Amino acid sequence: MKILILCTGNSCRSQMAEGFLQSMDARLEVFSAGTFPAGAVHPLAIQVMQESGVNITGHQPKTVDKFLDRTFDYVITVCDDARESCPAFTGKVNHHLHIGFEDPSTVQGSEAFILSAFRRIRDEIKRDFSNLYHQTLKKEL
């Protein structure tokens, strides 16, 4: 099963979701991309994922254009509807889903407050993608 997770910068949310799904089942082929990819995965995303036992240090932001010639079983957008427009995927896909999260890279405040936002959003991503895996994806494998 091939899954593409999309957001804007591909530096936080989509990278975390990719890491969690990959750790749940090796049979899943999981990719992430963004419409305007950042230069690197956000260091706090890497840190909070390591705290959860998932290593995304080797991940790099990628442009969605790299995947347009591929077919996916699922394309999942993770942008925050209230603050961003979700990217559209024009490639071949069987199912489009949206599971939105706040972008932790836009949170303002002290270092401790920003870190707590990354942890909160990481936990939301883990919860929602675990539910998706157990309620839907696992049954289709």
The first five atom37 places (N, CA, C, CB, O) and aatype in JSON, in Angstrom:
{
  "aatype": [12, 11, 9, 10, 9, 10, 4, 16, 7, 2, 15, 4, 1, 15, 5, 12, 0, 6, 7, 13, 10, 5, 15, 12, 3, 0, 1, 10, 6, 19, 13, 15, 0, 7, 16, 13, 14, 0, 7, 0, 19, 8, 14, 10, 0, 9, 5, 19, 12, 5, 6, 15, 7, 19, 2, 9, 16, 7, 8, 5, 14, 11, 16, 19, 3, 11, 13, 10, 3, 1, 16, 13, 3, 18, 19, 9, 16, 19, 4, 3, 3, 0, 1, 6, 15, 4, 14, 0, 13, 16, 7, 11, 19, 2, 8, 8, 10, 8, 9, 7, 13, 6, 3, 14, 15, 16, 19, 5, 7, 15, 6, 0, 13, 9, 10, 15, 0, 13, 1, 1, 9, 1, 3, 6, 9, 11, 1, 3, 13, 15, 2, 10, 18, 8, 5, 16, 10, 11, 11, 6, 10],
  "atom_mask": [
    [1, 1, 1, 1, 1],
    [1, 1, 1, 1, 1],
    [1, 1, 1, 1, 1],
    [1, 1, 1, 1, 1],
    [1, 1, 1, 1, 1],
    [1, 1, 1, 1, 1],
    [1, 1, 1, 1, 1],
    [1, 1, 1, 1, 1],
    [1, 1, 1, 0, 1],
    [1, 1, 1, 1, 1],
    [1, 1, 1, 1, 1],
    [1, 1, 1, 1, 1],
    [1, 1, 1, 1, 1],
    [1, 1, 1, 1, 1],
    [1, 1, 1, 1, 1],
    [1, 1, 1, 1, 1],
    [1, 1, 1, 1, 1],
    [1, 1, 1, 1, 1],
    [1, 1, 1, 0, 1],
    [1, 1, 1, 1, 1],
    [1, 1, 1, 1, 1],
    [1, 1, 1, 1, 1],
    [1, 1, 1, 1, 1],
    [1, 1, 1, 1, 1],
    [1, 1, 1, 1, 1],
    [1, 1, 1, 1, 1],
    [1, 1, 1, 1, 1],
    [1, 1, 1, 1, 1],
    [1, 1, 1, 1, 1],
    [1, 1, 1, 1, 1],
    [1, 1, 1, 1, 1],
    [1, 1, 1, 1, 1],
    [1, 1, 1, 1, 1],
    [1, 1, 1, 0, 1],
    [1, 1, 1, 1, 1],
    [1, 1, 1, 1, 1],
    [1, 1, 1, 1, 1],
    [1, 1, 1, 1, 1],
    [1, 1, 1, 0, 1],
    [1, 1, 1, 1, 1],
    [1, 1, 1, 1, 1],
    [1, 1, 1, 1, 1],
    [1, 1, 1, 1, 1],
    [1, 1, 1, 1, 1],
    [1, 1, 1, 1, 1],
    [1, 1, 1, 1, 1],
    [1, 1, 1, 1, 1],
    [1, 1, 1, 1, 1],
    [1, 1, 1, 1, 1],
    [1, 1, 1, 1, 1],
    [1, 1, 1, 1, 1],
    [1, 1, 1, 1, 1],
    [1, 1, 1, 0, 1],
    [1, 1, 1, 1, 1],
    [1, 1, 1, 1, 1],
    [1, 1, 1, 1, 1],
    [1, 1, 1, 1, 1],
    [1, 1, 1, 0, 1],
    [1, 1, 1, 1, 1],
    [1, 1, 1, 1, 1],
    [1, 1, 1, 1, 1],
    [1, 1, 1, 1, 1],
    [1, 1, 1, 1, 1],
    [1, 1, 1, 1, 1],
    [1, 1, 1, 1, 1],
    [1, 1, 1, 1, 1],
    [1, 1, 1, 1, 1],
    [1, 1, 1, 1, 1],
    [1, 1, 1, 1, 1],
    [1, 1, 1, 1, 1],
    [1, 1, 1, 1, 1],
    [1, 1, 1, 1, 1],
    [1, 1, 1, 1, 1],
    [1, 1, 1, 1, 1],
    [1, 1, 1, 1, 1],
    [1, 1, 1, 1, 1],
    [1, 1, 1, 1, 1],
    [1, 1, 1, 1, 1],
    [1, 1, 1, 1, 1],
    [1, 1, 1, 1, 1],
    [1, 1, 1, 1, 1],
    [1, 1, 1, 1, 1],
    [1, 1, 1, 1, 1],
    [1, 1, 1, 1, 1],
    [1, 1, 1, 1, 1],
    [1, 1, 1, 1, 1],
    [1, 1, 1, 1, 1],
    [1, 1, 1, 1, 1],
    [1, 1, 1, 1, 1],
    [1, 1, 1, 1, 1],
    [1, 1, 1, 0, 1],
    [1, 1, 1, 1, 1],
    [1, 1, 1, 1, 1],
    [1, 1, 1, 1, 1],
    [1, 1, 1, 1, 1],
    [1, 1, 1, 1, 1],
    [1, 1, 1, 1, 1],
    [1, 1, 1, 1, 1],
    [1, 1, 1, 1, 1],
    [1, 1, 1, 0, 1],
    [1, 1, 1, 1, 1],
    [1, 1, 1, 1, 1],
    [1, 1, 1, 1, 1],
    [1, 1, 1, 1, 1],
    [1, 1, 1, 1, 1],
    [1, 1, 1, 1, 1],
    [1, 1, 1, 1, 1],
    [1, 1, 1, 1, 1],
    [1, 1, 1, 0, 1],
    [1, 1, 1, 1, 1],
    [1, 1, 1, 1, 1],
    [1, 1, 1, 1, 1],
    [1, 1, 1, 1, 1],
    [1, 1, 1, 1, 1],
    [1, 1, 1, 1, 1],
    [1, 1, 1, 1, 1],
    [1, 1, 1, 1, 1],
    [1, 1, 1, 1, 1],
    [1, 1, 1, 1, 1],
    [1, 1, 1, 1, 1],
    [1, 1, 1, 1, 1],
    [1, 1, 1, 1, 1],
    [1, 1, 1, 1, 1],
    [1, 1, 1, 1, 1],
    [1, 1, 1, 1, 1],
    [1, 1, 1, 1, 1],
    [1, 1, 1, 1, 1],
    [1, 1, 1, 1, 1],
    [1, 1, 1, 1, 1],
    [1, 1, 1, 1, 1],
    [1, 1, 1, 1, 1],
    [1, 1, 1, 1, 1],
    [1, 1, 1, 1, 1],
    [1, 1, 1, 1, 1],
    [1, 1, 1, 1, 1],
    [1, 1, 1, 1, 1],
    [1, 1, 1, 1, 1],
    [1, 1, 1, 1, 1],
    [1, 1, 1, 1, 1],
    [1, 1, 1, 1, 1],
    [1, 1, 1, 1, 1]
  ],
  "atom_positions": [
    [[0.85, -1.18, 0.0], [0.0, 0.0, 0.0], [0.9, 1.24, 0.0], [-0.97, 0.0, 1.23], [1.82, 1.35, 0.81]],
    [[0.61, 2.15, -0.92], [1.39, 3.38, -1.05], [0.6, 4.57, -0.53], [1.81, 3.61, -2.52], [-0.56, 4.78, -0.9]],
    [[1.25, 5.35, 0.34], [0.6, 6.48, 0.99], [1.5, 7.7, 0.85], [0.3, 6.18, 2.48], [2.71, 7.64, 1.07]],
    [[0.88, 8.83, 0.47], [1.59, 10.1, 0.38], [0.93, 11.07, 1.35], [1.57, 10.67, -1.08], [-0.29, 11.25, 1.34]],
    [[1.73, 11.7, 2.2], [1.24, 12.66, 3.17], [1.73, 14.04, 2.74], [1.72, 12.31, 4.63], [2.93, 14.26, 2.55]],
    [[0.78, 14.97, 2.6], [1.1, 16.3, 2.08], [0.84, 17.42, 3.08], [0.3, 16.56, 0.83], [-0.13, 17.38, 3.84]],
    [[1.72, 18.4, 3.07], [1.47, 19.67, 3.75], [2.21, 20.75, 2.96], [1.95, 19.63, 5.27], [2.61, 20.52, 1.82]],
    [[2.38, 21.87, 3.55], [3.0, 22.97, 2.83], [4.52, 22.84, 2.79], [2.61, 24.29, 3.46], [5.1, 22.74, 1.71]],
    [[5.16, 22.85, 3.96], [6.62, 22.88, 4.02], [7.31, 21.54, 4.11], [0.0, 0.0, 0.0], [8.52, 21.46, 3.89]],
    [[6.57, 20.47, 4.42], [7.13, 19.12, 4.56], [8.31, 19.11, 5.53], [7.58, 18.59, 3.18], [9.31, 18.41, 5.32]],
    [[8.19, 19.9, 6.62], [9.28, 19.95, 7.59], [8.86, 19.49, 8.98], [9.82, 21.34, 7.68], [9.72, 19.22, 9.82]],
    [[7.55, 19.39, 9.25], [7.08, 19.0, 10.59], [6.0, 17.94, 10.53], [6.55, 20.22, 11.34], [6.27, 16.75, 10.68]],
    [[4.75, 18.37, 10.3], [3.59, 17.48, 10.42], [3.66, 16.28, 9.49], [2.34, 18.25, 10.14], [3.49, 15.15, 9.94]],
    [[3.89, 16.51, 8.22], [3.91, 15.39, 7.27], [5.09, 14.47, 7.55], [3.96, 15.91, 5.83], [4.98, 13.26, 7.34]],
    [[6.2, 15.02, 8.0], [7.36, 14.19, 8.34], [7.06, 13.31, 9.56], [8.6, 15.07, 8.61], [7.42, 12.14, 9.59]],
    [[6.4, 13.9, 10.57], [6.04, 13.12, 11.75], [5.04, 12.02, 11.4], [5.46, 14.03, 12.84], [5.18, 10.88, 11.85]],
    [[4.04, 12.35, 10.6], [3.05, 11.36, 10.19], [3.7, 10.23, 9.39], [1.93, 12.02, 9.36], [3.39, 9.06, 9.59]],
    [[4.6, 10.59, 8.49], [5.33, 9.58, 7.72], [6.1, 8.65, 8.66], [6.29, 10.24, 6.71], [6.06, 7.43, 8.52]],
    [[6.8, 9.24, 9.62], [7.58, 8.44, 10.57], [6.71, 7.49, 11.37], [0.0, 0.0, 0.0], [7.06, 6.32, 11.55]],
    [[5.58, 7.99, 11.87], [4.7, 7.12, 12.66], [4.13, 5.99, 11.82], [3.55, 7.94, 13.26], [4.16, 4.83, 12.25]],
    [[3.63, 6.29, 10.61], [3.06, 5.22, 9.78], [4.11, 4.18, 9.41], [2.43, 5.8, 8.51], [3.83, 2.98, 9.43]],
    [[5.31, 4.64, 9.06], [6.37, 3.69, 8.73], [6.68, 2.78, 9.91], [7.64, 4.43, 8.29], [6.95, 1.59, 9.72]],
    [[6.63, 3.32, 11.13], [6.95, 2.53, 12.31], [5.84, 1.55, 12.67], [7.23, 3.44, 13.5], [6.08, 0.59, 13.4]],
    [[4.63, 1.77, 12.17], [3.5, 0.91, 12.51], [3.46, -0.38, 11.7], [2.22, 1.66, 12.31], [3.01, -1.41, 12.19]],
    [[3.93, -0.31, 10.44], [3.82, -1.49, 9.59], [4.8, -1.37, 8.43], [2.37, -1.67, 9.07], [4.69, -0.45, 7.61]],
    [[5.75, -2.27, 8.36], [6.78, -2.24, 7.31], [6.2, -2.49, 5.93], [7.85, -3.26, 7.6], [6.86, -2.22, 4.93]],
    [[4.98, -3.0, 5.85], [4.36, -3.24, 4.54], [3.88, -1.96, 3.88], [3.19, -4.21, 4.68], [3.61, -1.94, 2.68]],
    [[3.76, -0.89, 4.65], [3.32, 0.39, 4.1], [4.49, 1.09, 3.42], [2.72, 1.28, 5.21], [5.59, 1.17, 3.97]],
    [[4.24, 1.61, 2.24], [5.21, 2.47, 1.56], [4.73, 3.9, 1.78], [5.36, 2.12, 0.01], [3.76, 4.33, 1.15]],
    [[5.4, 4.62, 2.67], [4.93, 5.94, 3.08], [5.92, 6.99, 2.62], [4.74, 6.01, 4.61], [7.13, 6.86, 2.79]],
    [[5.37, 8.06, 2.03], [6.16, 9.18, 1.55], [5.5, 10.46, 2.06], [6.28, 9.18, -0.01], [4.32, 10.47, 2.39]],
    [[6.28, 11.53, 2.13], [5.7, 12.83, 2.45], [6.3, 13.87, 1.53], [5.93, 13.21, 3.95], [7.4, 13.7, 1.01]],
    [[5.54, 14.96, 1.33], [5.99, 16.02, 0.44], [5.25, 17.31, 0.78], [5.76, 15.64, -1.05], [4.29, 17.31, 1.55]],
    [[5.73, 18.39, 0.19], [5.11, 19.68, 0.41], [5.03, 20.49, -0.87], [0.0, 0.0, 0.0], [5.75, 20.24, -1.83]],
    [[4.13, 21.46, -0.87], [4.0, 22.32, -2.03], [5.12, 23.36, -2.07], [2.63, 23.02, -2.03], [5.53, 23.79, -3.15]],
    [[5.6, 23.77, -0.91], [6.73, 24.69, -0.8], [7.69, 24.12, 0.24], [6.26, 26.14, -0.41], [7.76, 24.63, 1.36]],
    [[8.45, 23.07, -0.12], [9.26, 22.38, 0.88], [10.32, 23.27, 1.5], [9.91, 21.17, 0.26], [10.96, 24.08, 0.83]],
    [[10.51, 23.09, 2.81], [11.54, 23.8, 3.56], [12.9, 23.24, 3.18], [11.29, 23.69, 5.09], [13.0, 22.25, 2.46]],
    [[13.94, 23.87, 3.68], [15.3, 23.41, 3.39], [15.69, 22.17, 4.18], [0.0, 0.0, 0.0], [16.58, 21.43, 3.76]],
    [[15.04, 21.95, 5.33], [15.38, 20.8, 6.18], [14.2, 20.47, 7.07], [16.65, 21.09, 7.03], [13.3, 21.29, 7.27]],
    [[14.21, 19.27, 7.61], [13.22, 18.89, 8.61], [13.5, 19.72, 9.86], [13.25, 17.34, 8.91], [14.66, 19.88, 10.25]],
    [[12.46, 20.24, 10.47], [12.61, 21.09, 11.65], [13.29, 20.3, 12.77], [11.23, 21.63, 12.12], [12.89, 19.18, 13.07]],
    [[14.33, 20.87, 13.4], [15.05, 20.15, 14.46], [14.15, 19.71, 15.62], [16.16, 21.02, 15.0], [14.37, 18.66, 16.21]],
    [[13.15, 20.51, 15.95], [12.25, 20.11, 17.05], [11.35, 18.95, 16.65], [11.39, 21.3, 17.48], [10.96, 18.15, 17.51]],
    [[11.01, 18.83, 15.37], [10.25, 17.67, 14.91], [11.09, 16.41, 15.09], [9.81, 17.83, 13.41], [10.6, 15.38, 15.54]],
    [[12.36, 16.5, 14.73], [13.26, 15.36, 14.9], [13.37, 15.0, 16.39], [14.67, 15.67, 14.31], [13.3, 13.83, 16.76]],
    [[13.55, 16.02, 17.23], [13.71, 15.79, 18.67], [12.49, 15.12, 19.29], [13.97, 17.1, 19.36], [12.63, 14.14, 20.02]],
    [[11.3, 15.65, 19.02], [10.11, 15.09, 19.67], [9.77, 13.7, 19.13], [8.9, 16.02, 19.48], [9.2, 12.88, 19.84]],
    [[10.13, 13.43, 17.88], [9.91, 12.08, 17.35], [10.88, 11.1, 18.0], [10.08, 12.07, 15.82], [10.5, 9.97, 18.3]],
    [[12.13, 11.52, 18.23], [13.08, 10.65, 18.92], [12.58, 10.33, 20.33], [14.47, 11.31, 18.99], [12.77, 9.22, 20.82]],
    [[11.94, 11.31, 20.98], [11.36, 11.07, 22.3], [10.3, 9.97, 22.26], [10.76, 12.36, 22.85], [10.08, 9.28, 23.25]],
    [[9.66, 9.81, 21.11], [8.63, 8.78, 20.94], [9.19, 7.48, 20.37], [7.53, 9.28, 20.03], [8.45, 6.54, 20.11]],
    [[10.5, 7.44, 20.17], [11.14, 6.23, 19.66], [11.12, 6.09, 18.15], [0.0, 0.0, 0.0], [11.36, 5.0, 17.63]],
    [[10.83, 7.18, 17.44], [10.81, 7.14, 15.98], [11.89, 8.08, 15.45], [9.4, 7.55, 15.42], [11.92, 9.26, 15.78]],
    [[12.78, 7.54, 14.63], [13.91, 8.3, 14.12], [13.61, 8.84, 12.72], [15.19, 7.43, 14.09], [13.44, 8.06, 11.78]],
    [[13.52, 10.15, 12.58], [13.31, 10.77, 11.26], [14.52, 11.63, 10.87], [12.02, 11.63, 11.26], [14.39, 12.51, 10.02]],
    [[15.67, 11.39, 11.48], [16.85, 12.21, 11.2], [17.29, 12.14, 9.74], [17.99, 11.8, 12.09], [17.88, 13.09, 9.23]],
    [[17.02, 11.04, 9.06], [17.42, 10.91, 7.66], [16.43, 11.49, 6.67], [0.0, 0.0, 0.0], [16.69, 11.47, 5.47]],
    [[15.3, 11.99, 7.15], [14.26, 12.52, 6.26], [14.68, 13.88, 5.69], [12.92, 12.64, 7.02], [15.38, 14.66, 6.35]],
    [[14.24, 14.15, 4.48], [14.47, 15.44, 3.83], [13.16, 15.94, 3.24], [15.56, 15.32, 2.73], [12.38, 15.15, 2.71]],
    [[12.89, 17.25, 3.32], [11.7, 17.78, 2.65], [11.78, 17.55, 1.15], [11.54, 19.29, 2.95], [12.85, 17.65, 0.54]],
    [[10.62, 17.23, 0.56], [10.54, 16.96, -0.87], [9.37, 17.72, -1.47], [10.41, 15.44, -1.15], [8.38, 18.01, -0.78]],
    [[9.48, 18.03, -2.73], [8.38, 18.69, -3.43], [7.36, 17.66, -3.9], [8.91, 19.51, -4.61], [7.72, 16.55, -4.29]],
    [[6.1, 18.04, -3.86], [5.04, 17.15, -4.32], [5.2, 16.8, -5.8], [3.67, 17.8, -4.09], [4.76, 15.73, -6.23]],
    [[5.84, 17.68, -6.56], [6.05, 17.42, -7.99], [6.81, 16.11, -8.24], [6.81, 18.58, -8.63], [6.64, 15.48, -9.28]],
    [[7.63, 15.72, -7.29], [8.42, 14.5, -7.42], [7.54, 13.24, -7.48], [9.39, 14.38, -6.25], [7.99, 12.19, -7.94]],
    [[6.29, 13.35, -7.04], [5.42, 12.19, -6.91], [4.25, 12.18, -7.89], [4.89, 12.13, -5.52], [3.43, 11.25, -7.85]],
    [[4.15, 13.17, -8.75], [2.98, 13.29, -9.63], [2.82, 12.14, -10.61], [3.05, 14.57, -10.38], [1.72, 11.87, -11.08]],
    [[3.93, 11.46, -10.94], [3.85, 10.36, -11.9], [3.59, 9.0, -11.23], [5.12, 10.29, -12.71], [3.58, 7.98, -11.91]],
    [[3.38, 9.0, -9.92], [3.14, 7.75, -9.19], [1.66, 7.6, -8.84], [3.99, 7.72, -7.91], [0.9, 8.57, -8.82]],
    [[1.26, 6.37, -8.58], [-0.1, 6.07, -8.14], [-0.06, 5.77, -6.65], [-0.71, 4.88, -8.94], [0.81, 5.03, -6.18]],
    [[-1.01, 6.34, -5.91], [-1.08, 6.13, -4.46], [-2.44, 5.58, -4.07], [-0.81, 7.45, -3.7], [-3.47, 5.92, -4.67]],
    [[-2.44, 4.71, -3.06], [-3.7, 4.22, -2.5], [-4.36, 5.33, -1.69], [-3.46, 2.97, -1.63], [-5.58, 5.5, -1.73]],
    [[-3.55, 6.08, -0.95], [-4.05, 7.2, -0.15], [-3.14, 8.4, -0.29], [-4.16, 6.79, 1.33], [-1.92, 8.29, -0.29]],
    [[-3.77, 9.56, -0.41], [-3.07, 10.84, -0.26], [-3.77, 11.54, 0.89], [-3.1, 11.71, -1.6], [-4.98, 11.75, 0.87]],
    [[-2.98, 11.9, 1.9], [-3.53, 12.48, 3.12], [-2.93, 13.87, 3.32], [-3.24, 11.56, 4.35], [-1.71, 14.01, 3.41]],
    [[-3.78, 14.87, 3.39], [-3.31, 16.22, 3.69], [-3.4, 16.44, 5.2], [-4.15, 17.3, 2.91], [-4.33, 15.98, 5.85]],
    [[-2.41, 17.15, 5.73], [-2.34, 17.38, 7.18], [-2.3, 18.87, 7.52], [-1.12, 16.69, 7.76], [-1.99, 19.23, 8.66]],
    [[-2.62, 19.73, 6.56], [-2.6, 21.17, 6.81], [-3.74, 21.57, 7.75], [-2.69, 21.94, 5.49], [-4.72, 20.85, 7.92]],
    [[-3.57, 22.73, 8.35], [-4.55, 23.29, 9.27], [-5.51, 24.15, 8.45], [-3.87, 24.12, 10.42], [-5.14, 25.24, 8.0]],
    [[-6.74, 23.67, 8.27], [-7.72, 24.37, 7.43], [-7.9, 25.83, 7.81], [-9.04, 23.67, 7.5], [-8.13, 26.67, 6.94]],
    [[-7.8, 26.14, 9.1], [-8.07, 27.51, 9.55], [-6.99, 28.48, 9.12], [-8.21, 27.54, 11.06], [-7.25, 29.67, 8.99]],
    [[-5.76, 27.98, 8.89], [-4.65, 28.89, 8.63], [-3.95, 28.7, 7.28], [-3.65, 28.74, 9.7], [-3.16, 29.54, 6.87]],
    [[-4.24, 27.61, 6.59], [-3.53, 27.31, 5.34], [-4.49, 26.73, 4.32], [-2.37, 26.35, 5.6], [-5.55, 26.2, 4.66]],
    [[-4.11, 26.84, 3.08], [-4.86, 26.12, 2.06], [-4.14, 24.8, 1.82], [-5.0, 26.95, 0.72], [-2.92, 24.76, 1.69]],
    [[-4.9, 23.73, 1.77], [-4.3, 22.41, 1.59], [-3.83, 22.23, 0.16], [-5.31, 21.31, 1.96], [-4.48, 22.69, -0.78]],
    [[-2.69, 21.57, -0.01], [-2.23, 21.31, -1.37], [-3.14, 20.3, -2.06], [-0.78, 20.79, -1.35], [-3.71, 19.42, -1.42]],
    [[-3.27, 20.45, -3.35], [-4.04, 19.5, -4.15], [-3.05, 18.56, -4.83], [-4.95, 20.22, -5.2], [-2.0, 18.99, -5.29]],
    [[-3.39, 17.29, -4.88], [-2.55, 16.31, -5.55], [-3.22, 15.94, -6.85], [-2.3, 15.06, -4.66], [-4.34, 15.43, -6.87]],
    [[-2.53, 16.18, -7.95], [-3.12, 15.95, -9.27], [-2.7, 14.62, -9.88], [-2.74, 17.07, -10.21], [-3.08, 14.3, -11.0]],
    [[-1.92, 13.83, -9.14], [-1.52, 12.51, -9.63], [-2.64, 11.5, -9.42], [0.0, 0.0, 0.0], [-3.75, 11.85, -9.02]],
    [[-2.34, 10.24, -9.69], [-3.32, 9.17, -9.57], [-3.42, 8.73, -8.11], [-2.95, 7.97, -10.47], [-2.42, 8.37, -7.49]],
    [[-4.64, 8.76, -7.57], [-4.85, 8.39, -6.18], [-6.22, 7.74, -6.03], [-4.73, 9.63, -5.25], [-7.2, 8.16, -6.65]],
    [[-6.28, 6.72, -5.2], [-7.55, 6.02, -4.97], [-8.39, 6.7, -3.9], [-7.29, 4.59, -4.58], [-9.61, 6.77, -4.04]],
    [[-7.76, 7.19, -2.84], [-8.51, 7.81, -1.73], [-7.8, 9.08, -1.27], [-8.65, 6.82, -0.55], [-6.6, 9.07, -1.01]],
    [[-8.55, 10.17, -1.17], [-8.05, 11.42, -0.58], [-8.61, 11.54, 0.83], [-8.46, 12.67, -1.45], [-9.81, 11.35, 1.04]],
    [[-7.76, 11.84, 1.79], [-8.19, 12.08, 3.16], [-7.58, 13.38, 3.66], [-7.79, 10.89, 4.08], [-6.52, 13.8, 3.19]],
    [[-8.26, 13.99, 4.61], [-7.69, 15.16, 5.28], [-7.74, 14.93, 6.78], [-8.45, 16.47, 4.89], [-8.8, 14.66, 7.35]],
    [[-6.58, 15.05, 7.41], [-6.46, 14.97, 8.87], [-5.61, 16.17, 9.27], [-5.82, 13.58, 9.35], [-4.38, 16.11, 9.22]],
    [[-6.26, 17.26, 9.66], [-5.56, 18.51, 9.86], [-4.95, 18.69, 11.24], [0.0, 0.0, 0.0], [-5.48, 18.23, 12.25]],
    [[-3.81, 19.39, 11.26], [-3.1, 19.71, 12.49], [-2.53, 21.11, 12.39], [-1.98, 18.68, 12.76], [-2.19, 21.59, 11.31]],
    [[-2.44, 21.77, 13.53], [-1.77, 23.06, 13.61], [-0.3, 22.88, 13.22], [-1.89, 23.67, 15.04], [0.29, 21.84, 13.49]],
    [[0.28, 23.89, 12.58], [1.69, 23.84, 12.19], [2.53, 24.28, 13.39], [1.98, 24.75, 10.95], [2.51, 25.46, 13.75]],
    [[3.28, 23.37, 14.01], [4.05, 23.75, 15.19], [5.16, 24.75, 14.88], [4.64, 22.53, 15.82], [5.61, 25.46, 15.78]],
    [[5.61, 24.81, 13.64], [6.69, 25.74, 13.3], [6.23, 27.2, 13.32], [7.25, 25.4, 11.93], [7.06, 28.1, 13.26]],
    [[4.93, 27.43, 13.4], [4.43, 28.8, 13.45], [4.09, 29.27, 14.86], [3.21, 28.93, 12.58], [3.71, 30.42, 15.05]],
    [[4.24, 28.38, 15.84], [3.91, 28.72, 17.23], [4.93, 29.74, 17.76], [3.89, 27.45, 18.12], [6.13, 29.6, 17.54]],
    [[4.42, 30.74, 18.45], [5.26, 31.8, 19.02], [5.31, 31.64, 20.54], [4.72, 33.2, 18.64], [4.34, 31.18, 21.15]],
    [[6.42, 32.03, 21.14], [6.53, 32.01, 22.59], [7.91, 31.58, 23.03], [0.0, 0.0, 0.0], [8.86, 31.59, 22.24]],
    [[8.01, 31.2, 24.29], [9.29, 30.76, 24.85], [9.7, 29.44, 24.22], [9.2, 30.64, 26.39], [8.89, 28.75, 23.6]],
    [[10.98, 29.09, 24.4], [11.45, 27.8, 23.89], [10.65, 26.65, 24.48], [12.95, 27.61, 24.2], [10.29, 25.7, 23.77]],
    [[10.37, 26.73, 25.78], [9.6, 25.67, 26.44], [8.18, 25.57, 25.88], [9.54, 25.92, 27.96], [7.65, 24.48, 25.7]],
    [[7.57, 26.72, 25.6], [6.21, 26.73, 25.05], [6.19, 26.13, 23.65], [5.64, 28.16, 25.03], [5.31, 25.34, 23.31]],
    [[7.16, 26.5, 22.83], [7.24, 25.99, 21.46], [7.48, 24.48, 21.48], [8.36, 26.71, 20.66], [6.86, 23.74, 20.72]],
    [[8.38, 24.02, 22.35], [8.65, 22.58, 22.47], [7.39, 21.84, 22.9], [9.79, 22.33, 23.47], [7.1, 20.75, 22.41]],
    [[6.64, 22.43, 23.83], [5.4, 21.78, 24.28], [4.38, 21.7, 23.14], [4.79, 22.53, 25.48], [3.62, 20.73, 23.06]],
    [[4.37, 22.7, 22.26], [3.47, 22.66, 21.09], [3.88, 21.54, 20.14], [3.48, 24.03, 20.36], [3.02, 20.82, 19.62]],
    [[5.17, 21.38, 19.91], [5.65, 20.29, 19.06], [5.24, 18.94, 19.65], [7.18, 20.36, 18.88], [4.81, 18.05, 18.92]],
    [[5.37, 18.79, 20.96], [4.99, 17.52, 21.61], [3.5, 17.28, 21.51], [5.42, 17.52, 23.08], [3.07, 16.15, 21.25]],
    [[2.71, 18.32, 21.72], [1.25, 18.18, 21.65], [0.82, 17.76, 20.24], [0.55, 19.49, 22.04], [0.01, 16.85, 20.08]],
    [[1.36, 18.41, 19.24], [0.99, 18.11, 17.86], [1.51, 16.72, 17.46], [1.54, 19.19, 16.89], [0.83, 15.98, 16.75]],
    [[2.71, 16.37, 17.92], [3.23, 15.01, 17.69], [2.25, 13.98, 18.24], [4.62, 14.83, 18.34], [1.94, 12.99, 17.58]],
    [[1.77, 14.21, 19.47], [0.85, 13.26, 20.09], [-0.49, 13.2, 19.35], [0.61, 13.65, 21.55], [-1.08, 12.13, 19.25]],
    [[-0.95, 14.33, 18.84], [-2.19, 14.34, 18.04], [-2.0, 13.56, 16.75], [-2.62, 15.8, 17.72], [-2.88, 12.79, 16.35]],
    [[-0.86, 13.75, 16.11], [-0.56, 13.03, 14.87], [-0.48, 11.53, 15.15], [0.77, 13.53, 14.24], [-1.05, 10.73, 14.41]],
    [[0.22, 11.15, 16.21], [0.33, 9.74, 16.56], [-1.05, 9.13, 16.81], [1.23, 9.55, 17.79], [-1.35, 8.05, 16.31]],
    [[-1.88, 9.82, 17.57], [-3.23, 9.33, 17.88], [-4.05, 9.15, 16.61], [-3.95, 10.3, 18.84], [-4.63, 8.09, 16.38]],
    [[-4.1, 10.19, 15.77], [-4.97, 10.15, 14.6], [-4.48, 9.18, 13.54], [-5.08, 11.53, 14.0], [-5.29, 8.51, 12.89]],
    [[-3.16, 9.09, 13.34], [-2.65, 8.15, 12.34], [-2.68, 6.71, 12.86], [-1.22, 8.53, 11.94], [-2.79, 5.77, 12.07]],
    [[-2.58, 6.53, 14.16], [-2.76, 5.19, 14.73], [-4.2, 4.74, 14.52], [-2.4, 5.18, 16.23], [-4.44, 3.59, 14.15]],
    [[-5.15, 5.62, 14.75], [-6.56, 5.31, 14.5], [-6.78, 4.96, 13.04], [-7.46, 6.48, 14.91], [-7.45, 3.97, 12.73]],
    [[-6.23, 5.76, 12.13], [-6.36, 5.48, 10.71], [-5.79, 4.11, 10.36], [-5.67, 6.58, 9.88], [-6.4, 3.34, 9.62]],
    [[-4.62, 3.82, 10.9], [-3.99, 2.53, 10.62], [-4.86, 1.38, 11.11], [-2.6, 2.46, 11.27], [-5.15, 0.45, 10.35]],
    [[-5.29, 1.43, 12.36], [-6.02, 0.31, 12.95], [-7.45, 0.18, 12.41], [-6.06, 0.47, 14.44], [-7.96, -0.93, 12.28]],
    [[-8.09, 1.3, 12.09], [-9.48, 1.25, 11.64], [-9.63, 1.06, 10.13], [-10.19, 2.51, 12.05], [-10.66, 0.58, 9.67]],
    [[-8.61, 1.44, 9.36], [-8.75, 1.41, 7.91], [-7.61, 0.69, 7.21], [-8.84, 2.81, 7.38], [-7.83, -0.32, 6.54]],
    [[-6.41, 1.19, 7.35], [-5.29, 0.7, 6.55], [-4.97, -0.77, 6.81], [-4.06, 1.53, 6.82], [-4.79, -1.54, 5.86]],
    [[-4.91, -1.16, 8.05], [-4.56, -2.53, 8.42], [-5.52, -3.54, 7.8], [-4.54, -2.68, 9.94], [-5.11, -4.63, 7.41]],
    [[-6.79, -3.17, 7.7], [-7.81, -4.05, 7.13], [-7.62, -4.24, 5.62], [-9.21, -3.5, 7.41], [-8.05, -5.24, 5.06]],
    [[-6.97, -3.26, 4.97], [-6.8, -3.32, 3.52], [-5.5, -3.98, 3.09], [-6.85, -1.94, 2.96], [-5.29, -4.25, 1.91]],
    [[-4.63, -4.26, 4.05], [-3.33, -4.87, 3.7], [-3.47, -6.35, 3.43], [-2.31, -4.65, 4.82], [-2.48, -7.01, 3.12]]
  ]
}
